[in-house]
Amino acid sequence: MVSERGVLVVTGASRGIGAAVARLAGAAGYAVAVNYREGVDAARAVVAAIETSGGRAVAVGADVGCEDAVARMFEEVDDRLGGPLVGLVNNAAVIGGEARVDEASAAALARVWAVNVSGPFLCSREAIRRMSTRHGGGGGAIVNVSSLSARNGGRAGRVHYAASKGALEVFSRGLALEVAGEGIRVNVVAPGPTATEIHDAWGGADRLARIARTIPMRRPGEPEEPAHAVLWLLGDEASYVTGARIDVDGGAA
């Protein structure tokens, strides 16, 4: 069975912004590969929600920071959803804890770079091999989920995370130029503080409430708000948009 809009891979899609993207994409007619690393039950819940609304989806476990796992993930998507692959959303990311630069460990940094920088690079490699007209594909779109921290340097103790998102944005711009003539568009959505589970380890709702006081709109974002921007960039409405960044941050600086 071929879905109306083709196959879309969303990494880190078991919760938060990734889950919101997956649900919206399923409702929009994509066959969605819901990637997760550990949250299999949450990923299956996202799949169930998509199927209940009449869409197609599968949960695919893989650590995007591991090259072999990324290759296996795309092969599994090919087998279980068929094709064509038309889109990739690189959403999976890790904070890597909180530490000043003079207290950082090489191991923590390596994990952040592996997931937040190498992961999108490797996933994009596999997607391009399937979507690029240079490889016989029909084209497609890649959307990389960055962060407000890529331009403001991040909050205290998170310089490493901000640096990884800055690298992601440079990668996105360079890749957009590289594959623009091969039917692939590459863009970035950069959310500001958003009400997702990623904040739970650092104070959750209380932390978000404190941060909200610094945002001109006086509230954090909801996961669906950046997700709608991602869906727009994936679709034909954005057919002349590549190498761009959409900020979804309530006016935060």
N, C-alpha and C positions, 0 to 999 in steps of 0.2 A: 504493500500500500504506500503510495507516494503522497506526502502531505501537500496541501495547497501551496505553501510557500517554501518548501524544502526543509532541510535539517539545520538546526542551530545548536551549537555547543555553548553551554554557559558554565564556566568554572566557578567553584565555590558557591553552588546554587542551592545548598540545603537550607540556607537561612539568609536573613537580611536582604540587602539589595539584590544579590544573585537570585534568591528565591522569588523576589518580586518580578525581576526580569523574566525568569522562567515561566511564571504564571501568566504574565501579560503576553509573552511570546506564544504560549500554547493557545491562548484565547484568540490570538491574531492569525493562527493557522500554521505556525511552524511546528515541526516535529522536534521536540526539545530533548537534548541530552543533558540531564541534571547531574553535573559532576559534584562529588563530595570526596573528602578525605577520611573523615571519621564518623560523621553524622548520618549513618545509613538510614536510620528511622526517619529522621527529618527529611532526607532526600526522597524517601519513598512517600512521605506525606505530600511533598510538592508534586510528585508524579501523580498521586491519587487525585489531587485537586485539579490538575490539568485534564486527566482522563474523565473526571466527573463533569467537567465543562465541555466535553466532547472532543478534546484534543488528544494528541499522541505524545508520549514521553517515556523515557527510561532513565533509571538511576545508574550512574557509572562511577565507580570508585577509582580514584587515582590521586596520587600525590603529584601535583604539577611541578614540584621542585625536583622531580626525578625524571631524567630523560627517557628511560625505558618505560616508566609508567605512563608518560604522555603518549608515546608511540602506541602502547597497548590500548590506551583509552580510545584513540581515534580509530584503531582497527575494530574495537568493540562497537563503536558507534556505527561504523560502516556495516558491520554484520547485523546489528539489531535494528537499525533505522533505515538502512539502505541509503538513498541519496536523492538528489544531490545535496552536498553540504553547501550552504549559502551564507552561513554566518558563524562568527565566533565572538563571544563576549569574555574577555579576560578579566574576571572579577575576583578570583581567589587571591587572598593576601593575608599576611600575618603582621601583627604589630611588632613582635619580637621583644616584648617586655618594655620596661621603662628604665633607662639608665643614661646618665650623662656620657658624653663622648669619652671622658677620662676614666670612666668606669665600665666601658663596653668590653665584651668578650668577642674574640674572633669567631667562636662557635655560633653565638647569637647573630652576629652580622652575616655569617655565611648562610644561615637559614633564611634570614630576611631577603638577602639577594637571590637565593635559589627560588623562593616562591614568588616574590614580588617583581623580579626582573627577568631571571632566566626562565621562569614558568611561562610568562606571556610570550617570550621569544620562541620557546620550544613549541608552544601550542600554535602560535602563528605560523611557524615553519610547517607544521603538519596541515594546517588549514590551507595555506598557500599551495601546497602540493596537490590539494584537491580542488581548489577554487580557481586558481590562476589560469587564464587563457594560454599562458606559456606552457602549462602542463596539460592542456586539453580540457580544462574546467570551463564553467560558464560564468565565472565571476562571483563576487560576493562582497561581504562587508565584515570588518573587524572593529569592535569597539572595546577600548581599554578603559577600565574604571580606575581613575587616579584619585586624587584627594586635594582638598584645599591646601594641605600641608606642602604640596609640591611647590607652591609659590610663596608661602609665608614662613617656611622653614620648620613648621611643626611646633607642637607644644613642648614644654620642658620635659626632657627625658626621651623625646621621640625624634631626635634629629636623624637617627638611622632610618626610621620609617619614612620621614619626609624625603630623605635623599633617595630612597628606593623609588618613590613615586616621581621624583624629578627625573630619574633615569628612565622610568617608564614613559614619561611624556616626550623625552628626546627620542627614544626608540620609536614611539608612535609617529612622530613627525618624519623621521628618516624613512621608516617603512612605508608611510603614505606616498612619499616621493618615489620610492623604489618600485612599487607595484601599481602605481596609478594607471599605467598603460596596459595593465594586464587584467583589467576589469574588477579590481579590488580597491575598495575605499577603506581607509583606516582613520578612525577618529577617537577622541577622548571625551569621557564625561567625568567631571571632577566634582564630586559631592563635598559639601561642607559637613559639619557635625550632623549625623543622622541617627535616628532612634532605632538602633539594631543591637543585637546581642553582643557585638564586639566590645561594647563598653562595660559589660557586666563585671569583668574582673577588676575594673577601676572605679567602681562607685555607681555604675548603672544610671538609673533615672536621676539620682541626686547630682551626679557629675554632669549629666546633660543639662539639668536645670541651671547649674552654675555657668556652663558654657553659653547657654541660651541668652544670658544677660549681655553677652558681648556681640551678639548677632543683631544686625539692624531690624530684622523681622521678629526678633525676640522669641524665637522657638527653634528647636532642631527640625531637620527635615524628616519626612516619613519615607520609608524605603521605596514606595511607589513613585515618588517624585523624580529622583534620578533615573528610575527604571523607565519611566515614560520617555525621558530624553534618549536613553539607550535604544528603545524601540524605534524612535523617530530616525535616528542615525542608521539603523539597520535597514530601513525601508526605502522604497522608491522615492518618497517625498524628499529625501536627502541625497538624491542621485548626483548632485553637483557639489557635494560637500566632502572634502577629504583633507586630512592634515589639520583638522580643526579641534578646538576644545570647547565644550559647553560646561560652564560653571553652574552648579545647582547648589547654592550655598546660602540663600537668604540674604545676600549682600555682604557676607562676612569678608573681612580683609585678611 
